[in-house]
């Protein structure tokens, strides 16, 4: 099945609220590690217990990449933790890339150094996105306790310089930022403009301002758009998540693995995809007004505006994937 046919099948399956999907998941999150070296107040990682932290075994990763090859469009090598803490992350990226998978890493950038930057640029990684929540030291270090504004910014600039020096097309580099600060709006805009000037002449491809979300009711979020009518979440019809220990989930917002669908150590992803647990979730999600499952019932991403039956925050991604083949590569940094 071609990529466009797969996306079309996913769209119509979601619109029909089909219980069984005759196509593979289009996106899979593979959690290289659940360990993180920061404790940000808007992230649930700080609430994980000791027994919930670990590193994915390379043999399990290899199994997942083999099963996803030729089927999955986006292979995200991150979830609850800081992926660059995994000692084999470079080898994981290379293996997945050699299998023809489009890979992405999302990182806080604290662990980058010159050697690791060079490895990421030459590994075949398709997308590298950074969480960097502040335009100056005060704003950033309040949001990212334990991280250095100057140190992490230097790490990101060094990686971009390495990409430029090598004339590398990949990875596509994005900077994602949440504007959590008490600055007046006009001052915040001035700080944003001054901050973005630091990247002039460097291959930063995309800048994204994100709003915090509540991680399925795990984190208290008081800002953001007002809730609207509940709609069926698209994720059970196009995505899967695999924790470091092999536990398979339907959604990245299920931080503690409440909705376990299966175990990737002993089951094939494609068998889990249409297994009874996920079929049951799709049946319930088809009636979102009577939804009772946690964390879905507490998730602030269920009540959303829609267009053509798709939540509007997913619509742009769906269309750009259908037209361009990649929701990241088709969007550029605004000037």
Number of C-alpha atoms within 10 A of each C-alpha: 11 9 15 14 12 20 21 14 19 23 18 13 19 23 16 10 20 16 21 17 18 12 20 23 24 20 19 26 24 24 25 32 25 23 23 18 16 17 16 17 15 17 17 20 23 16 13 14 9 8 6 15 18 17 19 21 15 14 10 16 23 15 14 21 23 16 15 25 17 14 20 22 23 20 24 21 24 25 24 24 26 25 26 24 19 18 11 15 22 17 13 21 26 19 18 24 19 14 16 18 25 21 24 22 25 21 22 23 22 22 15 21 16 11 9 15 20 18 18 24 23 18 21 23 23 23 20 18 21 19 17 22 23 22 22 14 13 11 17 22 18 16 21 20 13 13 20 14 20 12 12 18 15 16 18 23 16 18 26 23 19 20 24 16 10 12 11 14 13 17 25 21 26 22 20 18 19 17 20 16 16 9 12 8 10 9 11 15 13 11 15 15 12 13 14 13 9 11 14 9 10 16 23 22 19 17 18 16 11 14 13 18 20 18 22 23 19 19 14 13 14 10 10 11 9 9 12 12 11 19 20 25 20 21 16 22 29 24 20 24 25 30 28 25 20 21 16 25 28 24 24 20 23 20 22 20 19 12 20 17 25 22 17 20 16 9 12 15 24 14 11 19 26 18 15 15 16 23 20 15 17 22 14 18 23 20 13 18 14 11 17 12 13 13 20 22 18 17 17 22 21 22 20 19 16 16 10 8 14 20 19 14 13 12 15 13 15 19 14 16 19 17 11 13 15 17 16 18 17 13 15 15 13 8 4
